[in-house]
Amino acid sequence: MFGTIAKIFVWWKDATPGTLLTLAMRGARKVGEDEYGNRYFEERGVTGPDGNKRRWVVYKGYADASRVPSDWHGWLHHTFETPPSEEPLRRQPWEKDHHPNLTGTVYAYRPSGSLLTPQGRQASTADYEAWSPDEA
């Protein structure tokens, strides 16, 4: 029961009832799923003014656009016509594995001069000396 109530009010964890209703009303068909559990849908039959069918991603867990792999991103934006579930992109040797965007989390990168770093800030090594009215 809690899961049903959470689905109504907790929009950032999964598809809301409104999203599921939109997918059903537009006759969207499931096209595939990526390695992170995100599900991808495409509208059936109807095309928009630009001649393209509408495409959606329903995130598994927290909705973070940086969790969409590049091949699925290309399909969502009509760069590729065939979804990666049918014709996966060849991975290049220079490509790195995906890392989520950690900005705003406790794991965010904080360089040595950051105010949020637990260590104190380094003393300045510049030759600047602040003016004092007593020295005038």
C-alpha positions in Angstrom: 0.0 0.0 0.0 2.8 2.4 0.8 4.3 1.8 -2.6 1.1 2.9 -4.3 0.9 6.1 -2.2 4.6 6.8 -2.8 4.0 6.4 -6.5 1.4 9.2 -6.4 3.5 11.7 -4.5 7.1 10.8 -5.1 7.7 11.9 -8.7 11.5 11.8 -8.6 11.8 8.0 -8.0 9.8 6.5 -10.9 7.0 7.2 -13.4 4.0 9.0 -11.8 0.5 7.8 -12.5 0.2 10.8 -14.8 3.2 9.7 -16.9 1.9 6.1 -17.0 -1.5 7.5 -18.1 0.1 9.6 -20.8 2.0 6.6 -22.1 -1.1 4.5 -22.2 -3.3 7.2 -23.8 -0.8 7.9 -26.6 -0.4 4.3 -27.2 3.3 4.3 -26.5 5.2 1.1 -27.0 8.2 0.0 -25.0 11.2 0.0 -27.2 13.9 -1.1 -24.8 15.7 -0.8 -21.5 19.3 0.2 -20.7 21.8 -1.3 -18.3 20.6 1.1 -15.5 17.0 -0.1 -15.7 15.6 3.1 -17.5 12.8 2.2 -19.9 12.3 3.8 -23.3 9.1 4.4 -25.2 7.9 5.6 -28.5 4.5 6.9 -29.6 2.7 4.7 -32.1 1.7 5.9 -35.4 1.3 9.6 -34.7 4.0 12.0 -35.8 4.6 15.5 -34.6 4.8 18.7 -36.8 8.4 17.9 -37.5 7.5 14.4 -38.8 9.0 12.6 -35.8 7.3 10.3 -33.3 7.5 11.4 -29.6 10.0 9.4 -27.5 10.2 9.1 -23.7 12.5 7.8 -21.0 11.1 6.6 -17.7 14.0 6.6 -15.2 14.5 3.8 -12.7 15.0 5.4 -9.3 16.1 9.0 -9.2 15.4 11.0 -12.4 18.8 12.2 -13.5 19.3 13.0 -17.2 23.0 12.2 -16.9 22.0 8.6 -16.4 20.9 8.2 -20.0 23.7 6.4 -22.0 24.9 8.2 -25.1 23.3 5.7 -27.6 19.9 6.0 -26.0 20.4 9.8 -25.8 20.9 9.8 -29.6 17.8 7.7 -30.1 15.7 10.0 -27.9 16.8 13.1 -29.9 16.2 11.4 -33.3 19.9 11.2 -34.1 19.5 7.5 -34.6 16.4 6.0 -36.1 16.9 2.5 -34.8 16.9 2.0 -31.0 20.0 0.6 -29.4 18.0 -2.4 -28.3 17.8 -3.5 -31.9 21.1 -2.1 -33.2 23.6 -1.3 -30.4 26.3 1.3 -31.1 29.8 -0.1 -31.3 31.8 1.1 -28.2 35.0 2.9 -29.1 38.2 2.0 -27.2 38.6 5.6 -25.9 35.1 5.7 -24.4 34.9 5.7 -20.6 32.2 4.1 -18.4 29.4 6.3 -17.2 29.7 8.2 -13.9 26.7 10.0 -12.5 26.6 13.7 -12.0 27.6 14.2 -8.3 27.1 17.9 -8.2 25.0 18.9 -5.1 25.8 15.7 -3.3 28.3 14.9 -0.5 30.4 13.2 -3.1 30.8 16.3 -5.3 34.3 17.3 -6.2 35.7 20.1 -3.9 39.1 21.4 -5.0 41.7 22.5 -2.4 40.6 26.1 -2.4 36.9 25.4 -1.9 35.1 26.8 1.1 33.4 23.4 1.6 36.7 21.5 1.9 37.3 20.2 5.5 40.9 21.4 5.4 41.6 25.0 5.8 42.5 27.2 2.8 46.1 27.5 1.9 47.9 30.7 2.9 48.4 33.0 0.0 52.0 33.1 -1.3 51.5 36.4 -3.1 53.5 39.5 -2.2 50.4 41.6 -1.5 50.2 43.3 1.8 46.9 44.9 2.9 47.0 48.6 3.6 46.5 49.7 7.1 45.6 53.4 8.1 48.1 53.2 11.0 51.0 52.9 8.6 50.3 56.1 6.7 
